[in-house]
Amino acid sequence: MNQWVKACVAVGIAMSSQMASAQSSVQVYGIVDLGIEHLSGVANGAAEESQTRMTINNQQASRLGFRGTEDLGGGLKALFNLEAGFAPDTGVSLQGGRLFGRAATVGLSGDFGTVTIGRQRNAIFDLHLQFAPLGYTSYGAVAPDMAFFTQRADNSVKYAFKRGGFSSALLYSFGRDAVAGGGTQSEVAGNSKIGRQIGANAAYASGPFTVGLGYDKQNGTSAAIASETDTRTYAGAKYMLSATTLYAGFMRRKNELAALDATTDLSWVGLRHPIAGKLGIGAWLVKTDVKDTPNEATLIGASLYYDLSKRTQAYLNLARSSNDGASRQGVSSSVQTLPGGAMSGIVAGLAHTF
């Protein structure tokens, strides 16, 4: 029986359980996001070429998920989340081919907060969703390198707390990647540093203003580099000015791995504004600077979106990247231009939520 069939059977059993108990609930949900993109300035050997292609996850990441809760009484709840990432242009699983690569957690929640264990988003990834005009839009702040945000951690424990305008989270992973290297990069006997990841965030909202701070540190993925670290420090802010929301953020990545040994600053400003009715726009300026080098990149992007319904959105995204030094940044993390070159991109697509 293939993995998807097994997953569907499991969900069916869970739904049957739901009908037997009014204190339990299970939800099936998902997103499909797909568009047609045209690029100019794509590196092809020593030349810059144009390319037209189908591209995924331009506005939101495509996914299929199952989540549920059970009321245990006394304000205590059990919860779970299984979420699969996939590429709708080919149907293949993402996140290294994992069945539930976006989330696979079980936990408890109550007045004390929420504790979850399994594979889940790290603290900076959670925080960034609040401080970018359109979150993880492909032409946005993730364009330089999705690894800036460290994404998700296997084998992790996360504690999240929210009270009034204050929210925070702590995460510890015993080994953040149990798939790469045949599982040899995490939870290695005799060396707890290999693949270890720790992170934290805190945010405070007061009226129209919200600020947040985040931190993440990863250790190397072998015994030889287990003491070398890759560290990120994050700060973000947003301000709601009437109908317009303004955004700003900064993140420093200090990678001490001998093969890289670089400090890179990523900063951005942007806005999101409803134009009329169901029509809106997001825009941003993103700067990447590798310290003590001439390597810099600038990205200017915009997204014009129209809500066809509560669940379906049509969009047109545009971006232009330019580079100095040896920088090769394209308009998204999946493409590069020549060193010091420039790239333009436009993508039209449809995102449907269910």
Sequence and secondary structure as in RCSB ss.txt:
>XXXX:A:sequence
MNQWVKACVAVGIAMSSQMASAQSSVQVYGIVDLGIEHLSGVANGAAEESQTRMTINNQQASRLGFRGTEDLGGG
LKALFNLEAGFAPDTGVSLQGGRLFGRAATVGLSGDFGTVTIGRQRNAIFDLHLQFAPLGYTSYGAVAPDMAFFT
QRADNSVKYAFKRGGFSSALLYSFGRDAVAGGGTQSEVAGNSKIGRQIGANAAYASGPFTVGLGYDKQNGTSAAI
ASETDTRTYAGAKYMLSATTLYAGFMRRKNELAALDATTDLSWVGLRHPIAGKLGIGAWLVKTDVKDTPNEATLI
GASLYYDLSKRTQAYLNLARSSNDGASRQGVSSSVQTLPGGAMSGIVAGLAHTF
>XXXX:A:secstr
  HHHHHHHHHHHHHHHHHH TTEEEEEEEEEEEEEEEEEEEEETTEEEEEEEEEE SSS  EEEEEEEEEEETT
EEEEEEEEEEB TTT  B GGG TT SEEEEEEEETTEEEEEEEEE HHHHHHTTSSTTTT TTTTTSS GGGG 
 EEEEEEEEEEEETTEEEEEEEES S SSGGGGTTSSBTTBTTTT EEEEEEEEEETTEEEEEEEEEEE SSGGG
TT EEEEEEEEEEEEETTEEEEEEEEEEEE  TTT EEEEEEEEEEEEEEETTEEEEEEEEEEEETTSS EEEEE
EEEEEEESSSSEEEEEEEEEEEEETT  B SSTT B  TT EEEEEEEEEEEE 
